[in-house]
Every structure is written in C-alpha cells, then in structure tokens.
C-alpha cells in the first residue's frame, strides 16, 4: 500500500537516502530541510568527501533516474507556523524525523553551539509533536534517537524500558538515561517529550535509538553520482569507522581516542534505511511509544581500528594506529550489553561489517582521495576545560 511519507532533514546523510528508498518503493514522499548543516560545515571549514549537489539538483536527478517525484519544503522546524502548514498540507501517514543537529562534538564547541543544539533539536521536535496532534493525529512519528542516550551503565541496556521493583511494588519506566554530550542530552529530552505526547495526547510513535552509522552509499545513491549522500570524515560530523577508512586511504595514522576500549553499537547505512522502513511498516498504536535499539553489531574503537588496519594491509598499505589524548569525558573501559532483538523480530536482515565491506568502502573513498583535507581529522573540540582533564576527570556511572 502506498503511503504518504514526510522526511524531515531530507538533505542529510541519512535523510536523503531514506527519501529515495521510500520513493523507489512507490510511496509519495516529501522532504523538509533548511540546509542548516551546510551552513555549519561552512562555519567549521569542513565538507563531505564526495561532492554533494544541492537538494534541488538531486531531486531533478532523481526524477530523471527513477521517473518518480519527491516534493520539497524549505523551512525551519523551529518555526511552528511552517511545520504546521507542511503537516496540514501533506497529511502524512508517517513522519520520519531526522531533522536535528546530528553531532556530539558540535554541541560541545561552546555555549553558543550547545544552546543552538538544544533549541534546534528540542523545539523542532516539540513543534512536530504539536503539529501532528492538531493537524494529522493519525500520523505515525518515526524519530531518530541515539544509543548515546543510554550512556554506558554498568547493567544490561533494555530496549527502551526498564521494569523496577521497589519496596514491594513494580513499575515500568523509560530506561534511565546517562547521556555523554549536550547533543545526546537533547535526544533524551526528545524521547521524554515524545513519551509524554503518546501518553497524554494519544499520539503514536517509534523512537529509534540508533548506533553509530558507517558507509558511503546506499542502493539508491549508487544509481547516479548526482545522488551521492553527505559522507563526512572530519572530527565533528564524521563517525569513527568512516574517519578511520579515510585516514587509512591517505596514509594518516588511525586516531584512536585514549585506550580505545569505548564500545558502541554500529550499523551500515543501508541497514538504517531498512530499519526505518520496518518501523514505518509496523506502526505503533495510538497512545503507544515503541522503542527499538537500532544497531547490528558492537565494537570497541580499538577493534574498529584493527579491522581497518587489516583491510589496508591486505591492499598493500602501511596503516598505523595512534592512540591520542581523548577529547571526550567518557569511560575508556566499561561494561556494555544492550539488547537489540525487536527489529530482528520484524525481519531486519543485517549487513554485518566484513573485510569485503571495508574494502568496498576503501575503494569508494579512494576515488575521492584528492578531496581529503587531513586538517579536518582534528577540530580541537574538548568536552571539559584543560584543568579538569589534567585532574583526570572521567565519566562515571551515577551512584
């Protein structure tokens, strides 16, 4: 059945491939973006590895390649009148919400960047909730959250909820959150606000707590160079495996923060598209917030670096690993055991990280090696003042 799907943040690394995938599957798709991330890239002096066309140019290319249309709405989610008008006019069956500032380091640059992140993410999400409530109450919200909301607690991480027994009584809560950055904290606020909207207003939503995404392209973006998505390798917008692959390609040491024992969940960008499609196809009921932990494997940073080093050596490269001072305040050795069965039960077929997949990434990156700016690998964003770091401040679980 064809659905009306509104993709917020449709110009981004994940939003653009998602819009193409839904369009290719026969759905009516509209995208919303204000191009703020392109402005943030200019501010920081970084750019995607692969040249990215404007969204309007990509939409025209998609029309030529697929013979399908994607609608576009240009505006800011913090402008309620704009959000309300789009949702009222399009009447979506599903709203896929990627439209937020996506970087933990960006949120830690300064007070200005922290406030910008909180305002952009939290207010934008609130506006979406109110507009759905008042103009499209049947719509299903699929919101991109993050595994970083949980932090690294010293107990197993359940999928969204935790049942607590206390003084002979029992209650189920949203799983307690211990975020590690202002960005992750904004996502925690989003989750609480969505939970409220489902409980109080009867909305229906799915909160996808996504792991770290890697990958250069998707099935749709590979159809034509003009459809490329926004692959970053810099310290602010690039994720660990993507950055390591670019570093290996240009002969730069792989920069592992601290001891490298930081363990997180990871997934391929193609699996992000698959997970979102499963969430849309299996909507929550009214008054229900579904929470899925969206990742397929977990690795430590050191393990990722080792995999890239091995792949590089297979190609005859010299790939060194360098342990650098950790700019973040986080545990570098910790317990980490998050559940992630729900999407698998819905039919997720993971593309697991393999030597062949890394080789494919390295080959694609190699086609654009002349565009790599090594100065972008280090942006000097620090989580705490030097005095605190010198005193050995380290993130610890709450007591």
N, C-alpha and C positions, 0 to 999 in steps of 0.2 A: 504494500500500500504506500502510495506516495505521500510524504509528509511535508509540511512547511517548516523549515529548519532555519533559525536565525543564529548566525555565528558571530559572537561578539569578540573583537580582536582578530578580525579576519585577514589582517595584513601580516600576521606574525608567523613565527617559526612553526607553530602547531596549528594556528587558526586557518592559515591559507591552505595547507594540505587537507585539513578536515573539510573545509568548504568544497574543495574539488572532489573529494571522495564521496560526499553526500550527493553532490550534483551528478556525478557519474553514475551513481546508483539509482538515479531517476527522481530524486526529491527536488522540490522547489526550495532554493537556497538564497538567503540574503545575508550579506556581511555588513558589519559595523566596525568602523575604526576611525580614530582621529589622528593617526600617524605620529603619536607622541613618541613612540620608541625610536623612530627615525630621527627625531629631534634630540633625544637623549644620546644616541650614537654620535651625532654631530658634536654635542657638548663634550663628550669624553674623547673624541678623536678616534673612534673605532668604527669598523664597518664589517658587514658579513663577508665571509671568504669568497663566496660566489656572487657575482654581480646580480643585484636584485632590481627587476623592473618596478615601476610604480604599480600600485594596485590596479589602477585603471588600465594600464598596459597589459597586466597579467590577465585581467578579466577579458580583454579583447582577444588575447592569445588563447585563452580557454575556450572562448566561443568558436574560434577557428578550429582548434584541435578536437573538441568534443561535440560541437554543434549544440551546445547547451548554454543557457544563460545563468549568470549569478548576479543578483541585484546588489547594489551598493548604497550604503547610507553613511555619509561622512559627518561625524559629530562626536561629542564627548559624553561619556556615561555619567559624569558628574553634573550634567545639565539635565534636570529631571524632565523638563518640557520636551527635550529632544528624545529621551528614552521613551517617554510615554507615547509620543507621536509615532515612533517606529513600531513599537509593540502593538499599538492600537491599529495602525495601518496594515501591518503584515499579518497579524493574528497567527503567531507561530504555534505549531503543535509542540515544538521543542526549542528551547533556548540553550545553546551551547556557549558557556561563558568562559572565554579565555582573556577577556578584555581588561587585564590588570598589568601593573608594573611587575615584571617577572623575575627580578634579580635580587638576591640577598645582598651581595656586595654593594649594589647601587643604593640600597636602603641604608647602608651603614657609612656612606661617604661623609655626611654632615647632618646637622639638624634639619636643614632645608630638604635634603633628599629623604630623610626619614619621614618628615611631615608630608611631603609630596606623595610618598608611597602609601602612607596610611589614608590620606584624603582620597587619592585616586582610587585605591582598591576598595576601601570600606564604604565610602559614599557612593561610588559607582555601583557596587553590589546592592546596597540598600535601595537605590533608585530602581534597579532591575526588579527587585522583590516587590516594591510598591506598584510598579507599572504592571507586572504580571497580575498582582492581586486585583487591581482596579480595571484593567483593560483586557486581560487574557487569562482568566483564572483557571482554565483547563490546561494551560501550557505546562509542560514538564521542564523544569530547570535542571540542566546538567552542568555542574560547576566544577571547574578545575581547581582542586585544592592541592595539597602537597604533603608527602610523608614527613616533611620537615616540621609540620605542626606538632607531631608527637615528641620530637627530640629523640633522646636515646635513654629511655627509662630502663631501670635495672630489673624489669619484668617483661613478660611477653606483651607485644602490642596486638590488641584485638582489632577487628575491622570496624572501627568507628565507635563502638560502645563497650562499656565495662559494667558488669553487674557486681555490686558491692554489698557485702553482708556486714552489718554494723549493729552491735548491741541487740542482736536477735531479730533484726529487720533487714529487708533486702530491697534494693532499688537499682535500676539500670540508668546509668548516666552516659553522656558523651564521654569518650575516653579522655582522661586528663591530658592536657597539652603542656609541653615544655619547649616552646619554640626557641630557635637559636639566633634569630635576627629580627629586625624590625619588619622586614618583608614577611617572614614566616608568621610573625605576630599578627600582621594584617589578615593573613589567611585564617588564623584562629578566630579573629573577630567575625570574618565572613561566615565561618561554619556555625558559630553561635547565632548569628543573625538569621541564617537560613533555617536552623533548627527552630528558632522562635517563630518564623513565618509559617512553617509547616504545622507547628503545634497550635498556634493561635489563630491563623487565618485559613488553615486547611489547604495550603499550597502543597505541591508535590515536587520533590527534588531529589537529585542524586549528587552526592559530594564525592568526587574522585580524588582521593589522596594519592597523588602521583609521585612516583620515584623520579630519579634523575634520568632525563631522556638523552639518548645519543642517536646519531645517524645523520646522513647528509641529504637523503632524498626519500620520497615515497613513490608508490606505483604511479601516481598522477603527476607528481613534479618531474619524474623522469621522462615523461612523454615529449617534452619540448624544453630546450634551455630557457625559454622565456618564462617558464612556470616554476623556476627554482625557488626554494624557500630559504629563509633567513638563517643560515648556518653560521654561528659565532664561535670563535676560538679564544677571544680575549678573556681576561680575568673577571670582568664584570658580567658579561652576558653569556660567555661560553661555559659549558659544563665540562666536568673532569675528563671524560673519555674523549670528547670532541677535541678538547685542548691538547691532550696527550698525542692524539693522532696527528694533529697539525705540527706540534713540536717535533715529533719523530720525522715527519716528512721533510722538514727544513734543517734537520741536524741539530736541533736545540735540545738540551737535556730536558727530560720529563720532570717537571717541578712538582714534587710530592710535598704536601704540607706536613711538617713535623714528622712524627713516627710513621704516618701513613696507615694507621690502623682504623681510621674513621670508616665505618661500614654503613652503606646505604643500599636501598633498593634501586634497581636500574631497569630500563626497558627501551626497546628500539622504537624509533619514531613511528614506524609502521604499526607497531602494537598500540601506541597511543590512539591512532585512528580506529583500530579495531575495537579497543575498549570503549571509546566514546560511542561508536556505532551500536555496540551491545547495550550500553546504558540507555540510548535513545529507544532501542527496540524493546526494552524491558522496563518501562517507566514505573516510578513509584506510584502508590495510591495517594489519593488526597489525604493530607494530614501526615504523610509519611516522609521521612528523610532516610534514604538509603545511603550508606557509606561503604565505598569499596577502596581497599588498598591496591592501588594500580601500579604494580611492578611485576616483573617476571623472574628476576634473579637478584641476589645481593652479593656485593663485592666490597672489599676494603679498597682504599685508594691505592695502596701498595700492590694489591693483586691486579688492579686495572693497569697500572704502570708496567707490571711484569708481562701482562698479556701483549701490550703494545710493543714492548721491547722485544719479545719473542717474535712477533709478526715482522718487525723491522729487520731483525737479524735474518729471518727467512728470505727477505728480499735483498740481503747483502749489505744492509745499512749498519752503521755503528750507532746504537741508541743507548745513551747513558741515562741513568736515573739520579736525580739530585734532590736530596732532602733539604728543603728550605724552611726558614722560620715561618711558622704557621701564623697568618694574619688574623685568623679567627679565634674566638674563645670557644673551645669545644673539647670534649674528651677525645683523645687520640687512641685510646684503647678502651673498649666498652662492650657490654653485652648488647646484642641486637637480634631479636627474633620476632619480626612482625608476621602476622597471618596475611595470606592473600589468596584465599580459596574461592571467593564469591564470583569473581569474573571468570575463573576457570570453569566454575559450575554452569555459567551461562554460555560457555562454548569458546572461550578465548583459546586460540592456538598460538602459543608464544613462538617468536623468532628469537631463539637464545643466542647469546653472544658466542661467536666461534672464531677460530683463526681465519676462516674463509670470509666471514663478515668484516673483520678488521681489515683484511687485505683489500676487500672491496672499497671500504671507506678510505684507506690509504691511497688507492688508485684514483678515486674521485678527487680527493684533496690534492693529489699530485698534479692534476690537470690545472690547478689554480695556484700552484706554489709561488708563482711570481707575485701574487697579490698578498702574501703573508707579510705582516708587519710584526717583527719579533718584539718590538717595544710594547705591543698590546698584551703580551703574556703577563706583564706585571703592571698593575694600575695603582699599587700602593694604598689600597683600601684596608684599613685596620679596624678591627672590632672594638678595641679598647685603647686608651692612651698608653704611650710607651711606659709610663711609670707603673701602670697596672700590669702590663705584660712582663716588665722586668721583675715584678714581685711574684711572678709565677701564677697569675690568675688563670684558672682553668674552669670550664663549665662543669658543674657538678649537679647531680640529681638533687631535687629539693628534699628536705627532711621534715 
